[in-house]
Structures are given as C-alpha cells and as structure tokens.
Amino acid sequence: MTTMHPDSSSRRHREGKPAVGRPVLFVVLLAIAAIGVLGLLVAGPSIAVPLALVTAAGLMGLVAFAWAVAGPRL
C-alpha cells in the first residue's frame, strides 16, 4: 500500500473556486425574496396582473442573483 502525504492529494481539488459562497448575504437575499413572495401572495388579488408579473419576475431575478453572487459553489 502506498502512503501519500495528506496535502498532496487534496491540494488539486481546492485550487478552484471555494466550496462555499457568502452564507449571510445569501440568506439575507433569499429572505428578502421570500418576504416579497409572501407580500405578492397577500396583495395579489388587489393589484393589476402586469404589476404582479413584473414583481414576480423581479423576485425570481433576485433569487437568481443571490445564487450567482453569494450561493454555494458547485
């Protein structure tokens, strides 16, 4: 059986992107999006359809932005 130095095998895997993003920013952005969706569900029947669609698209964009900027690195 061959013995390897602990740093030699795992060093190649860690040279790329870090395994995690910015968890606090990720949680804050997703919380804002979740509150926005809740507000949209509550206010949805009383607002116009185009405004509801724009708001929903904006919230989906916020989730995508949160994932791209601060989410976990795959």
C-alpha positions as CSV (number, residue, x, y, z in Angstrom):
1,M,0.0,0.0,0.0
2,T,1.3,3.4,-1.0
3,T,1.3,6.2,1.6
4,M,0.6,9.7,0.3
5,H,1.2,13.0,2.1
6,P,-2.1,14.4,3.2
7,D,-1.7,17.7,1.4
8,S,-0.6,16.3,-1.9
9,S,-3.8,14.7,-3.0
10,S,-6.4,17.3,-1.8
11,R,-4.5,20.4,-2.9
12,R,-5.5,19.9,-6.5
13,H,-9.2,19.9,-5.6
14,R,-9.1,23.2,-3.6
15,E,-7.3,25.4,-6.2
16,G,-10.6,26.3,-8.0
17,K,-13.5,28.2,-6.5
18,P,-14.1,28.0,-2.8
19,A,-16.7,25.4,-1.7
20,V,-19.0,27.9,-0.1
21,G,-20.1,31.4,-1.0
22,R,-21.2,34.2,1.3
23,P,-23.8,32.5,3.5
24,V,-25.0,35.6,5.3
25,L,-25.6,37.6,2.1
26,F,-27.3,34.5,0.6
27,V,-29.7,34.2,3.5
28,V,-30.5,37.9,3.5
29,L,-31.2,38.0,-0.2
30,L,-33.4,34.9,-0.1
31,A,-35.2,36.2,3.0
32,I,-36.0,39.4,1.0
33,A,-37.2,37.3,-1.9
34,A,-39.4,35.2,0.4
35,I,-41.0,38.2,2.1
36,G,-41.6,39.7,-1.4
37,V,-43.3,36.5,-2.5
38,L,-45.4,36.5,0.7
39,G,-46.4,40.1,0.0
40,L,-47.3,39.2,-3.5
41,L,-49.5,36.4,-2.4
42,V,-51.3,38.6,0.1
43,A,-51.6,41.6,-2.2
44,G,-52.0,39.7,-5.4
45,P,-55.8,39.7,-5.7
46,S,-55.9,43.5,-5.4
47,I,-53.1,44.5,-7.8
48,A,-53.1,44.5,-11.6
49,V,-51.8,41.4,-13.4
50,P,-49.0,43.2,-15.2
51,L,-47.7,44.6,-11.9
52,A,-47.9,41.2,-10.3
53,L,-46.0,39.6,-13.2
54,V,-43.3,42.3,-13.1
55,T,-43.0,41.8,-9.3
56,A,-42.8,38.0,-9.7
57,A,-40.1,38.3,-12.4
58,G,-38.1,40.7,-10.2
59,L,-38.3,38.3,-7.3
60,M,-37.1,35.4,-9.5
61,G,-34.3,37.6,-10.7
62,L,-33.4,38.4,-7.1
63,V,-33.2,34.6,-6.3
64,A,-31.0,34.1,-9.4
65,F,-28.8,37.0,-8.4
66,A,-28.5,35.6,-4.8
67,W,-27.5,32.2,-6.1
68,A,-24.9,33.6,-8.6
69,V,-23.3,36.1,-6.2
70,A,-23.5,34.5,-2.8
71,G,-24.7,31.0,-3.2
72,P,-22.9,27.7,-2.8
73,R,-20.2,27.0,-5.4
74,L,-20.8,23.8,-7.3
